[in-house]
Amino acid sequence: MSRTTISEHGDARMRDGGEGGDPGGGRSADGRRDGTGALRRALSWTGLAVGAGAAALLSVGAFLGVYVRPTSDDWCALWKTRDMGALGIASDFYRTQNGRVTNALATGVLYTDDMRGPKLLPAALVVALGAALFLLGRAALRALRLPRPPVALLGAVAAVLAALLFFAGTRPYQVLLWAPATISHTLPSLIGLWVVLGAVRAARSTRRWARTAALAGALLAGVALGMLSEPFTLVAGVFAVAVGLLCLPRFGWARDRFVSTWCAAACLGLAVGLTLLYTSPGARWRRAQHPQAPLTADEVGETFHDWWRVWQTVGGQWAYAGALAVGVLLGLGLAAARTRTPVRGPGPLPRPRSRTAVVAACLPVPLIALASLAVVYGLRSGYGVTGWTYARTWMSFLVPLLAALCAYGTWLGLLAGRRLAGPTAARIGAVAVAGAVAVAATAALVPAVRSLTTTTVARSLAWDAQNARIRSEVAAGGRKVTYEPLHIGYLAEPFFTPAYSRDWVAQCVSRYYDVERIERP
């Protein structure tokens, strides 16, 4: 019978040929080497290679924040924060813009010191997202009572997923470097991941105050997020309802009602926040600018057509297969792991029913489809027929999509690793194939990062020269200055419309430089 002992660091090591064990340091029961050590080394080196490549791309993206310069909504945020302060801009958003109070407060804090905050934000997003994905992956493996894989593999998973989220889409500048978009659509997902991490930590704790604090945090975070981003609120609400129902104790995924209660608190907070946003004077004014079309059969059909075009665009980027590939590597690593993470807390979780497990495994697909459809419908209602092209809003459902792809890949890798438990060459071959796909997917992001680097740096140099000229003209008493549009990331610049009275970007540039108006060169 196998015996389980606990090491000094809390790892449960399986001995005497127990499940997940490796008796004899990589030798089989008769003393011959079974190649497990070589497999682990191959997995570790492959993970290091994949993770290093993705981390290099993320480092470039983080460093590009130094070259970020104002464009589009930046101009308005800069002068409003300077003249109104964080509370003033929050009041302005609530009363006259869109009702996103949390969004406005974050904007006011970020732009307090001119562009210093937006320049530092990309690096903060990269680090925070990578850490959240790594910690969530480790927590998920522990909750499922799976062995602990090499750290390099978990790091590679986190780095590749983060790189795909930032660079694989059609608007990398907007989702990483443009602060107004990252506040509205990247930051909410990041906050959501860390709030979930807090809930996981509380669920493993036996202290009542920890769980109470987690419930209160879920409620408050939900209210804040509801007034931060409508797309994220829709996606988070769909998943919170599904997880809350699935984790009722009767289905065997949870020992008590804490998870379901936490999801209910989060949903309540999201509903309160979204209600406050929707009923605000600013949101009413915004809806008046784009009157919503009646929900007819034709409108429903067009919404589904837009939704299909979104998924055609997402499916056309094969680099997303990298999420599946790193998942396979992780699964192979789990199959070859020697240690099992002990379950901490009040006791082991009950085994879920087989039917419930099947439902849980299949559930991400319809949930992602439903959540993305809700986002597309909201975009069409708010922005009209071109709403579906606002790809920065896709971040809300791309995060669960890539997480699901990685989870499915992990399951496939674990299954393959167990079925290929005999021949070492076959297992190393599987590592090589999955690693090659992961490396290729990461390499596919290089052109996007190179283009992003070239355009961002070139624009910063041109912007600095133009800014110095305008500042000197204003200092000399000029009240009208010329401004040459410097386009980047498919964002609006001054003179995007012939009528100056409707050119809100030009008017914000004028307020920023404190001149009467700007003119074309």
N, C-alpha and C positions, 0 to 999 in steps of 0.2 A: 504494500500500500504506500502511496506517495505521502511524503511529509512536507509540510509547509513551514518555513521558518521566516522570521522577520529580521532583516538586517538592521544595522545601526541607523541607516537612513530611512527606514520605514518600508523598504521594498520587500514584498513577499516573494521569496525565491523558491522555486519548485525543485525538489530533489528526487532522487531515485527514479528518474524517468517520468515524473509527473507531467501533467498537461502544461505545455508552454515551456517545459524545461529543456535543458541542454546538458545532460550529465556528462561528466568527463571533459568539459570544456570543448565541445564540438566533436565528441566521439560517440559512436553508437554503443549499444549495450554490449557488443562483443569486443569493444576496444578499438574498432576501426574508425577512422575519421569519416564523418558523414557530410562534411563540407559546409556545415552551418556557419562556422566561423568565416569562411570565405564569402558566404552569402551576406552575412552581416557587414563585412567590410565593403562589399560591392554596394550594398544599400547606403552605407554611410557616405562613401565617396560620391555616389551618384547624387545623394541628397545635398552634399556640399556643393557639387558642381551646379546643380539646378538652382539651389538657394543663392549661391554667389552671383549667378547671372541675373536673377530677378532682383537681388539686393542692389546690384550695380545700377540697374535701371531706376530703381526707386531712389537711390542716392542722387542720381542726376536730376530726377524730378524734384526732389527736396531742395537741391542747391539752386535750381532755376528760380525759386522764390526770390532770390536776390535781384533778379532781373525783371520782376513784375512791375509794371507801370500802370497808371489809371487808364481805364477805358469803360465805356458804357455806364453802367450803374455806379461804378467807382466814383465818377465825378460828382454825382448827387450825394453819395454817402459821405464824401470828403467834406463838402461845404456844409452839409446839414449837421454833421458831427461837430465841426469846428464852431458853427454859429449857435446850435441848439443844445449840444451835449447829448449824452446817451438817453436821458429821460425825455428830452425834447424830441429827439428823433423817434423814440417809441410812441410818444403821443401823436406825432405826425403820421406814422404808419397806421396807427389805430383809427385816426379820424379821417385821413384823406388819401391813404395809399391802398392798403390791402388788408389791414387788420392783424398782420403778423407781428405781434408785440415782442415775442421772444426773438424773432428774427431781427427786429429793430434794435433791441438791447444788445444782442451779439454784435451787430453792425456798429453801434455806437462805441462799444468797448474796443473793437478791433481797429477802428479808424481814429482812435483818440490821438495817437501820435502820427498823424498823416499816414504814410504808406508803410510804416515799420511793421504794424501788425499783419497786413496782407503779405508782406515779404516773408515773415516767419511762419505763417499759417501752413504752407505746403509741407514743411519739414515736420511740424507738429502732427499733421494729418497722417503722414507716412508712418511715423513712429507709433502713434496711438493705434492706427488700424492694424499694423503688423503685430503689435503686442496683444491686442484684443483677439485677433484670429488665433494666435499661438495659444493663449490661455484658454480660449473656448475649446479649441481642439483637444487640449490636454484634459480639460474638465469633462468633455463628452466621452473620451476614451475611458476615463476613470469611472464615470457613471454607468457605462456599459460593461464594466468589469473586464476590459480588454487589457492585454499586456502593454507595457510602456515601450514605445518604439524609440529608436535613436533620436536624440534631440535634433540632429541635423535634418532628419526627415520632417519633423514637425515644423522646424524653422523654414524648410523649403516650401512646405505647404502654405504657410502664412505669407511668405514672400511672393510666391507665384500668384496666389489669390489677390493680394494687394496690387501687384503689378498689372494683372488683368483688369481689375476694377478701374485703375487709373488710366491705363494706356490702350486697352483693347477696343474701346468704344470709338464713336465718331467725333467726340468732343473732348479730347484729353485736356486741352487748355482750360475748359470750363469746369471740369470736375476736380481739378487739382490746383490750378494756379489762379483762377478768377474767384476772388473771395465772395462776391454776392451769390454765385452758384454753389460754392462749397458750403457756405452757411446754410443755404436752403435745402441742399440735396445730398451733400456728402456728410456733413456734420450730423444730421439726424440719425443716419444709419450707424455712425460711429458711437453716438450717445446711446443708441439702442443696444449695441453690442456690450458696452460697459455696464449698462443697467442690468442686462441679462446675466453678466458675470457676477454682479452683486447678488442677484437672486439665487444663482447656483451656490455661491458661498453660504448664503443664509440657509438654503435648503439642507446643506450638509451639517449645519450647526445645530446643537441641542439647546442653545440659549434662546429664550423667548424674545428677549429684546432685539436680537439680531433679525429674527423673522419679522417682528413688528416694524423695525426700521426699514427692512426691504419692502414691505407692503406700502409704507408711507412714501418711500422713495419711488416706487412704481407709480403711485398716484400722482405725485408732484411732477415726476419726469413726463408722465403722460400728458398732463396739463400743459407743460412747457412745450413739448413736442407738437401737441395739437395746434399751438399758436406759432409754430416754427415752419412747418411744411405740410401742406395738404396731401401730396402724393405719399409721403412716408406714413402719415397718419392712416391712410387707407390700407396700405400694405401691412403695417404693424397690427392694425385692428383685425384684419383677416387671419393673420397667423396667431395672434393672441387668443382669439376665439377658438380656433382649431386646437391649439395646444392645451388650452384650459379644459376643453371637453375631453380630449384624449387622455389627460392626466388625472381624471377622476379616479379615485382608488379602486372602483369596481373593475377597471380595465387592466389593473396590474402594473401600470407604469410608475405609480407613486404610492408611497405607504400612507400618505395622509392627504388632506385637501390644501396643503400650502401652495402647491404649484397652481392649482385651479383658482385659488383665492388671489394669488399674485397676478395671474392673467386677468381676472375680473377687475382688480384695482387698476391695472394698466389700461384696460379698455375704458373704464370709467373716466380716468384722467384724460385719455385721448378724446373721448366724447365731449367732455367739458371744455377742453382746449379748443377743439374744432367748432363747438357751438359759439364760444366767445369770439372766435375769429369770424365765423360766418355771419354773425349778427352785428358785427362792428360797422360803423359808418363808412370806414375805408373799404371794406369788402362790398358793401352795398354800392358804393360809387364805382368800384371796379367792375361789378357785374353789369352796371348800367352802360359801361363802355362797350361791353361785348354781350348784348342780350342773348340769353340762352334760347336756342331753337327748341320748338316743341318736340317731345319724344315720340316721333312717328316711326313707322316701320322703315322708311327710308333712312332716317337718322340712325336707327339701330344698326341697319346694314352698313352704313358708312363708318360707324364706330368699329364694327368688327373688321371692316376693311382696313382701317387705320391700325388696328391691333395686329392684324396679319402682317402689315408692312413693317411694323416694329420688329416682329419676330423674324421676318425675312432678313432684316438688317442685322439682328443679333446672330442669327444662324449663319449669315454670310461671313462672319469672322471666325475662322476655324481655330484661331488661337485659344478660344475658350475651351477647346479640347484639352488644354494644359491643365485645367482644373481636374478633369477626369484622370489624366495621366499621373499627376502627383498624388491623387487619391489611391491609385493602384499601387504606387510605390509605398505609400503609407500602409496599405493593407498587407503587402508582402513583408514589410518590416514588422507588422504585428504578428504575422504567422511565424516569423523567425525569432521573435523576441524571447529572451530568457526569463524576464521578470514579469510579475503580475502586480499591478497597482492595487494595494489593499483598499477596500471600501471603508471610508471613515464616516463617522457620524453615528446615529442611533442604531445602525444595523444594515444588513444588505437589503437591497430593493427586492420586492417580490418579482417573480418571473411573469411577464405579461402573457396573456393568452395568445395562442398562435394566430388566430384570426386578427386580433388587435395588432400584432406585430406586422402582419401583412398589410393591414390598412395604414399603419404608420409609415411603412416603407414606401407605399404608393402615394401617400397623401401630398408630398411636396409638389408633384406635377400639377394636379388640379388647383392647388392653392396658389402657386406661382402664376398659373394661367388666369385665375380669377383676379388676383391682385393687380396684375399688369393690365387686365381689361379695365379695372376700376380706374387706374391711373390714366389710361388712354381716354376714357370717357371724360374724366375731369379735365384733361388737357384740351379736348375738343370743346368742352363747355366754356372753358376760360379763354382759349386762344383761337378758336375757330378751326377751319379745315387744315391749317398748318400746325396745329398743336402737337400732333404726334411726332413732329420732327425735333421737338425740344428734348434732345437726347440726354441732357444733364439730369432730367427727372427720372430717367430709367435706372439710376443708381439704386433707387428704393427697392426694386425687385431684382436687380442684378446681383445684389449681395446674397439673398437666399438662393438664387439660381446657381451661382458658383459654389455655394456651400453644399447644395444638394448634389451637384455634379461630383464634387470631391467626396461626399459621403457614399454615393453609388460606386465611385471608383475604389474607395476603401473596401467596400464589401466585395467587389470583384477581385481585388488583390488578395484579400484574406482568404477568399474561397480558392483562388488559384494557388496561393501559397500552401494551403493544406492539401490540395489534391496533387500538387507536385512535390510532396514531402520526400519522395524517394530520390530521383535523379537530381544531383546538384546542378548539372549543366542546364537542365530545363528551367530551374528556378532563376539562375543567373541570366539566362536568356530572356526570361520575362522581365527581369529588372532592366536589362539593356533596352528592350523594346519600349517599356514605359518611360525610362529615362530619356530615350531618344525623342519621344513625342513631347515630353516636358521641355527638353532643351530647344526643340524646334519651335514650340509654341512661344517660349520666351524670346527666342531669336526673332520671331515674327513681329515682336513689339519694337525691335530696334529702329526700323524706319520711322515709326511714329514718334519715338523719343528723339531721334535725330532731327526730324522736321520741327518738333516742338522746341528743341534747343535752338536751332538756327533762327526761327522766326521770333522767339522770345528775346534772344540776345540782340538781334538786329533791331527790333523795335525799341528796345530799351535805349540803345545808343542814339537812334533817331529822336526818340522822345526827350532824352536828356538835352540834346542840342536845341530842340525846339522850345523846351521849357525854359532853358537859360535865356534864349532870345526874348520870349514873352515876358519873363520876369524883368529883364533889363528895360523893355519898352514900358512896362507898367511903372517901374521905378522912375522913369523919365517923365511920367505924367500922361502916358497914352491911355485913352479910354476905349479905343477900338483896336483890336489886335488881329492879326491873321493867324489862322490855325490850319495846318494841313492834316487831314484825317490819316491816322495810322491804324489800319485795321489789323485785327488778330482774333483768332478763335471764333470767327463767324459772329462777332459782336458788333453792336451799333457804335458808330462814331459820329461826330458832328457832321451835319449836312446830309444825313441819311434821307431827309425829305426836303422837297423844294420850299415848303412853307416854313419860315423861321419860327413862326408862332407855334407850330406843332413840333418843332425840333427840340425835344426836351434835353437831349444830350448837349447840344450847343448852349442852351440856356444854363445848364449845370456847369459847363466849362466856364462860361462867363462869370457865374457866381463864385466859382473856385478861384479864379484869377482876379475877382473884384473889378471887372470892367463892364462897360455898357453892353457890348456884344462882341462876338468874334466873327470874322469874315473869312471868306475863301482866299487863298493866296492869289 
